[in-house]
Amino acid sequence: MTKDQIFEFFRRLAEDNPNPETELEYGNCYQLVVAVALSAQATDVGVNKATRRLFAEVETPQQMLDLGEEGLREHIKTIGLFNSKAKNVIALSQLLVDEYGGEVPDTRDDLVRLPGVGRKTANVVLNCWFRQETFAVDTHIFRVGNRTGLAKGKTPEAVEAKLEKRVPQPFRLDSHHWLILHGRYVCKARTPECWRCKVADLCSFRKKTSEPKGRAKA
């Protein structure tokens, strides 16, 4: 895509959804860290179902430590990889209490020190809570970046670097939300719904899909 096409790409997504937000539910920064850590290889819907009761009981790292690993497992046992995730959440909570006074740090270097927190999770926290211009490349953004031609790369890191270089203002802060939602609901993994895509004419994907025959009209 050219610079003008990229600007128009995001302009249309912004026009369609002026205030995009993560679909994970949380009440404070610590809960956001936990929710994003739990969301690896799981859906936001599944994480939200598990964390509603958990977050009603746990708002701080110390409260998580008081709940304990076994108690946490009971809350999140419907989420994939819940055993290892419970260990990581307890460990990251302990580190926050021991070294950060129970507060979530606001730098990527500090965030990735937390067990179970990788670069993508750190970028989500920095963007959603600290309002930093970061690009958290999950499977949806990786697919959309490559499929559309917006940001091609063989690894999430490569796609992130392309986005960092190519996404213009005033779209940088919210761009990763637009891309995630676009990938989740329109530019789907198996069959992208090109026939209702607002940026289809800007996209380099060659095998664009047509509206299914007989589809019920809304």
Secondary structure as a PSIPRED ss2 file (coil, helix, strand):
# PSIPRED VFORMAT (PSIPRED V4.0)

   1 M C   1.000  0.000  0.000
   2 T C   1.000  0.000  0.000
   3 K H   0.000  1.000  0.000
   4 D H   0.000  1.000  0.000
   5 Q H   0.000  1.000  0.000
   6 I H   0.000  1.000  0.000
   7 F H   0.000  1.000  0.000
   8 E H   0.000  1.000  0.000
   9 F H   0.000  1.000  0.000
  10 F H   0.000  1.000  0.000
  11 R H   0.000  1.000  0.000
  12 R H   0.000  1.000  0.000
  13 L H   0.000  1.000  0.000
  14 A H   0.000  1.000  0.000
  15 E H   0.000  1.000  0.000
  16 D H   0.000  1.000  0.000
  17 N C   1.000  0.000  0.000
  18 P C   1.000  0.000  0.000
  19 N C   1.000  0.000  0.000
  20 P C   1.000  0.000  0.000
  21 E C   1.000  0.000  0.000
  22 T C   1.000  0.000  0.000
  23 E C   1.000  0.000  0.000
  24 L C   1.000  0.000  0.000
  25 E C   1.000  0.000  0.000
  26 Y C   1.000  0.000  0.000
  27 G C   1.000  0.000  0.000
  28 N C   1.000  0.000  0.000
  29 C H   0.000  1.000  0.000
  30 Y H   0.000  1.000  0.000
  31 Q H   0.000  1.000  0.000
  32 L H   0.000  1.000  0.000
  33 V H   0.000  1.000  0.000
  34 V H   0.000  1.000  0.000
  35 A H   0.000  1.000  0.000
  36 V H   0.000  1.000  0.000
  37 A H   0.000  1.000  0.000
  38 L H   0.000  1.000  0.000
  39 S C   1.000  0.000  0.000
  40 A C   1.000  0.000  0.000
  41 Q C   1.000  0.000  0.000
  42 A C   1.000  0.000  0.000
  43 T C   1.000  0.000  0.000
  44 D H   0.000  1.000  0.000
  45 V H   0.000  1.000  0.000
  46 G H   0.000  1.000  0.000
  47 V H   0.000  1.000  0.000
  48 N H   0.000  1.000  0.000
  49 K H   0.000  1.000  0.000
  50 A H   0.000  1.000  0.000
  51 T H   0.000  1.000  0.000
  52 R H   0.000  1.000  0.000
  53 R H   0.000  1.000  0.000
  54 L H   0.000  1.000  0.000
  55 F H   0.000  1.000  0.000
  56 A H   0.000  1.000  0.000
  57 E H   0.000  1.000  0.000
  58 V C   1.000  0.000  0.000
  59 E C   1.000  0.000  0.000
  60 T C   1.000  0.000  0.000
  61 P H   0.000  1.000  0.000
  62 Q H   0.000  1.000  0.000
  63 Q H   0.000  1.000  0.000
  64 M H   0.000  1.000  0.000
  65 L H   0.000  1.000  0.000
  66 D H   0.000  1.000  0.000
  67 L H   0.000  1.000  0.000
  68 G H   0.000  1.000  0.000
  69 E H   0.000  1.000  0.000
  70 E H   0.000  1.000  0.000
  71 G H   0.000  1.000  0.000
  72 L H   0.000  1.000  0.000
  73 R H   0.000  1.000  0.000
  74 E H   0.000  1.000  0.000
  75 H H   0.000  1.000  0.000
  76 I H   0.000  1.000  0.000
  77 K C   1.000  0.000  0.000
  78 T C   1.000  0.000  0.000
  79 I C   1.000  0.000  0.000
  80 G C   1.000  0.000  0.000
  81 L C   1.000  0.000  0.000
  82 F H   0.000  1.000  0.000
  83 N H   0.000  1.000  0.000
  84 S H   0.000  1.000  0.000
  85 K H   0.000  1.000  0.000
  86 A H   0.000  1.000  0.000
  87 K H   0.000  1.000  0.000
  88 N H   0.000  1.000  0.000
  89 V H   0.000  1.000  0.000
  90 I H   0.000  1.000  0.000
  91 A H   0.000  1.000  0.000
  92 L H   0.000  1.000  0.000
  93 S H   0.000  1.000  0.000
  94 Q H   0.000  1.000  0.000
  95 L H   0.000  1.000  0.000
  96 L H   0.000  1.000  0.000
  97 V H   0.000  1.000  0.000
  98 D H   0.000  1.000  0.000
  99 E H   0.000  1.000  0.000
 100 Y H   0.000  1.000  0.000
 101 G C   1.000  0.000  0.000
 102 G C   1.000  0.000  0.000
 103 E C   1.000  0.000  0.000
 104 V C   1.000  0.000  0.000
 105 P C   1.000  0.000  0.000
 106 D C   1.000  0.000  0.000
 107 T C   1.000  0.000  0.000
 108 R H   0.000  1.000  0.000
 109 D H   0.000  1.000  0.000
 110 D H   0.000  1.000  0.000
 111 L H   0.000  1.000  0.000
 112 V C   1.000  0.000  0.000
 113 R C   1.000  0.000  0.000
 114 L C   1.000  0.000  0.000
 115 P C   1.000  0.000  0.000
 116 G C   1.000  0.000  0.000
 117 V C   1.000  0.000  0.000
 118 G C   1.000  0.000  0.000
 119 R H   0.000  1.000  0.000
 120 K H   0.000  1.000  0.000
 121 T H   0.000  1.000  0.000
 122 A H   0.000  1.000  0.000
 123 N H   0.000  1.000  0.000
 124 V H   0.000  1.000  0.000
 125 V H   0.000  1.000  0.000
 126 L H   0.000  1.000  0.000
 127 N H   0.000  1.000  0.000
 128 C H   0.000  1.000  0.000
 129 W C   1.000  0.000  0.000
 130 F C   1.000  0.000  0.000
 131 R C   1.000  0.000  0.000
 132 Q C   1.000  0.000  0.000
 133 E C   1.000  0.000  0.000
 134 T C   1.000  0.000  0.000
 135 F C   1.000  0.000  0.000
 136 A C   1.000  0.000  0.000
 137 V C   1.000  0.000  0.000
 138 D C   1.000  0.000  0.000
 139 T H   0.000  1.000  0.000
 140 H H   0.000  1.000  0.000
 141 I H   0.000  1.000  0.000
 142 F H   0.000  1.000  0.000
 143 R H   0.000  1.000  0.000
 144 V H   0.000  1.000  0.000
 145 G H   0.000  1.000  0.000
 146 N H   0.000  1.000  0.000
 147 R H   0.000  1.000  0.000
 148 T H   0.000  1.000  0.000
 149 G C   1.000  0.000  0.000
 150 L C   1.000  0.000  0.000
 151 A C   1.000  0.000  0.000
 152 K C   1.000  0.000  0.000
 153 G C   1.000  0.000  0.000
 154 K C   1.000  0.000  0.000
 155 T C   1.000  0.000  0.000
 156 P H   0.000  1.000  0.000
 157 E H   0.000  1.000  0.000
 158 A H   0.000  1.000  0.000
 159 V H   0.000  1.000  0.000
 160 E H   0.000  1.000  0.000
 161 A H   0.000  1.000  0.000
 162 K H   0.000  1.000  0.000
 163 L H   0.000  1.000  0.000
 164 E H   0.000  1.000  0.000
 165 K H   0.000  1.000  0.000
 166 R H   0.000  1.000  0.000
 167 V C   1.000  0.000  0.000
 168 P C   1.000  0.000  0.000
 169 Q C   1.000  0.000  0.000
 170 P C   1.000  0.000  0.000
 171 F C   1.000  0.000  0.000
 172 R C   1.000  0.000  0.000
 173 L C   1.000  0.000  0.000
 174 D C   1.000  0.000  0.000
 175 S H   0.000  1.000  0.000
 176 H H   0.000  1.000  0.000
 177 H H   0.000  1.000  0.000
 178 W H   0.000  1.000  0.000
 179 L H   0.000  1.000  0.000
 180 I H   0.000  1.000  0.000
 181 L H   0.000  1.000  0.000
 182 H H   0.000  1.000  0.000
 183 G H   0.000  1.000  0.000
 184 R H   0.000  1.000  0.000
 185 Y H   0.000  1.000  0.000
 186 V C   1.000  0.000  0.000
 187 C C   1.000  0.000  0.000
 188 K C   1.000  0.000  0.000
 189 A C   1.000  0.000  0.000
 190 R C   1.000  0.000  0.000
 191 T C   1.000  0.000  0.000
 192 P C   1.000  0.000  0.000
 193 E C   1.000  0.000  0.000
 194 C H   0.000  1.000  0.000
 195 W H   0.000  1.000  0.000
 196 R H   0.000  1.000  0.000
 197 C C   1.000  0.000  0.000
 198 K C   1.000  0.000  0.000
 199 V C   1.000  0.000  0.000
 200 A H   0.000  1.000  0.000
 201 D H   0.000  1.000  0.000
 202 L H   0.000  1.000  0.000
 203 C C   1.000  0.000  0.000
 204 S C   1.000  0.000  0.000
 205 F C   1.000  0.000  0.000
 206 R C   1.000  0.000  0.000
 207 K C   1.000  0.000  0.000
 208 K C   1.000  0.000  0.000
 209 T C   1.000  0.000  0.000
 210 S C   1.000  0.000  0.000
 211 E C   1.000  0.000  0.000
 212 P C   1.000  0.000  0.000
 213 K C   1.000  0.000  0.000
 214 G C   1.000  0.000  0.000
 215 R C   1.000  0.000  0.000
 216 A C   1.000  0.000  0.000
 217 K C   1.000  0.000  0.000
 218 A C   1.000  0.000  0.000
